[in-house]
Each structure stands twice: as structure tokens, then as C-alpha cells.
Amino acid sequence: MKVSIITVCFNAELTIEQTIRSVIEQSYQNIEYIIIDGKSSDHTLDIIAKYADKISKVISEPDKGIYDAMNKGIRNATGDIIGILNSDDWYEKDVIKRVVEAFEKNNSQIVHGDVRFIYGDGSSENTVTDIMNKLWYEMVVRHPATFVRREVYQKEGVFDDTFRVAGDYEFILRCYANNVKFYYLNTILTNFRMTGISNQQEETCFNETNIAALRYVESSPNKEQIYSVIYDRMNRHRFSILLKEKADSVQIGCNFSDLFSKKKVFIWGSGEWGKRLSAFLLKNHIDIIAFLDNDANKMGRQINGIEIRRLTTLDKSEYPVLVAIARLDDEMNTTIDRMRQNGFKVILLEEVEEAILKDNRCYMEYRCKY
């Protein structure tokens, strides 16, 4: 079985060599490696030239964006399976061999696995693919760790290059909506550098994700529920932007003050919502005692000098626990019920949102309604 790997790059001299080596040093031999370069002006092409005998095809010319470049690679691919690896990411050892075995054993059309996020400070975080049903409204399939049979592109089409940053989500969701057979390989396949995105890119990604989700929601077996989730996410995102970009104009009134009357709080959740809410609370003179999390990899770390503790170590406390998690699963809801039964005051994200909006009537119009 022949595997085509496509790397799209532009001025990637700092990272491209690690990417290339992770492909050409795979134990699986039947690999066609294609590099699509956007006419780099740094030393990217010099580095590529070092490995010319290991690379099947190099195309260097201007393109119309990342998905136009990816589509160019797909059109030039001759393998049975196609994988796309970003120019600042790299594969784990023996990945291609395991992926081919998964295709052969499961007769799948798309095989996907997990990625390891690599941060600028050298720390890392492993991600595990979540429930596939969530694909109707968010990207739970990690594209750098995804491999697609070429016949799928031939039948379902390639990337929609009108998208700037969420074209991979639109393609994966299109396949899912059309009943393409997925297989999840429960292992780390790819290392993904977290280079950070601007506010504008974040907003574009969010908007394009919603455009794609709404495009295919009618194919969902639970479309009413999915519509509700999509619009709830829109509202939560707008609330996030409100805290991030208009925090100075947000008024603190009695509704917010009643929630945080103790002036101290634990925050359950050390992700983006935890960081954003902690900044807002500190600005409004609410002390953060600690962040709480169940992720063993985060223990011992700090956020703005505040430690992350294991949630299970929390003992009786007079201070409330703010749950800074946008969507709660059944296990989290069970934990919250148990905490309340044990006398904890638990504050949910939607309660904070409601309190701030009641204290700031001028922002009520930011909500979307379904």
C-alpha cells in the first residue's frame, strides 16, 4: 500500500528539517513525499534540496492560501493513502506503519489518531480524540494526525479553499456527514507546535467553524440538539470576547457581587476559560486561591503565579468553586452534584455570564438566539 505524505510550507527554515526527517526516517518504505512550497524567500528550499533524493516531488510557486496548496499536493499524489503534515510539525516513529496496518485491518476510509501539543516554553500536552458526535460542531479529529484514502478525495472532493483556517474541519465534517468510515487509532501520531494565533485568526477560525457546522447540521440525526449547541457556543464565544476586549467597560453590579461575596474563589479548569475568567476576577478584586484540574500533566504548574491543584485534593472550604468549563460531561455534572451535597458553593460559567449581563443591560443584544 502506497502512502503519500504532503507538506505545505512557506518560509519555514526553522522547522522544515525536523518535519522532513520525521517522514523520510519512517520504517515504512513505500512512501511518496511531496512538498508544496509557496515560493519561500528564506532558506527553506536550500534545506529541502539537502534531501532531494528522498523527496518524490517539490513544487515551489505562489498559491492562493494553505488549502489551495494542500489541494495542489492532493492532485499530485499517487498513493492509496494521503496524509498532510504541516511544515512545523513532525511524526512519531513508525507512525506510517501503524496507520497502514489500521487501514488494512479495519477497511477504513479515514484513520486518525492523537497529537502532542508542543508549547513555546518546551512543555507539552497530549490530546485524546473526544466523542465523535462532537464533530457536528467542533474539530475533534486532529488533522495533522489524519490519513485519508485517495478515493475519498475523489468522491467527496478536496478542501474548500474559500476557507482561510477551518477548511480541514469543513472537509472532515463533510466526510462524516456523508457516512465515510472513520477509524480512531488510540496513540500519539504527530507532534504539533503551538505557535499561537492572533485574535483575528481566532475569530476567523471560530466563525468558519460555525459556517461549516451549519452547512451540514441537517445531516445530523439530532439536528435540533446540534443547532442548540452551535448557538450556545456562539453566545459563549461572544461572552468570551466581551471579557477579553471590553473588560474595562463591564460594570460590576449586585448580581456579580452576590456570586462572589466571599471575595475569594477556586477555579476548576485551567484552560482558556480559566485563564480568561481569572484575569477578569483579579481585575475586579476577587482573589484566586488555586486552579483545580484532573490532568496529571498540569500538576505543579502555575498560571500567573497561582498553583494548579488536583481537584480531588479539595477539602471542605467556605469559598466557592467556579467551574470555568464551557461544556460539562456527565462525569463533571456528577462531581458538581456531589460537591453541592457536601456543602460546597459551586458557580457555573453560565451563572457568571447571566450575572454580568444583568449588571450590564447594554450588552444583552450580543446574544444569538435559535
Summary of the structure (lengths in Angstrom):
residues: 370
radius of gyration: 23.0
end to end distance: 47.4
largest distance: 69.7
contacts: 1149
relative contact order: 0.09
helix: 45%
strand: 21%
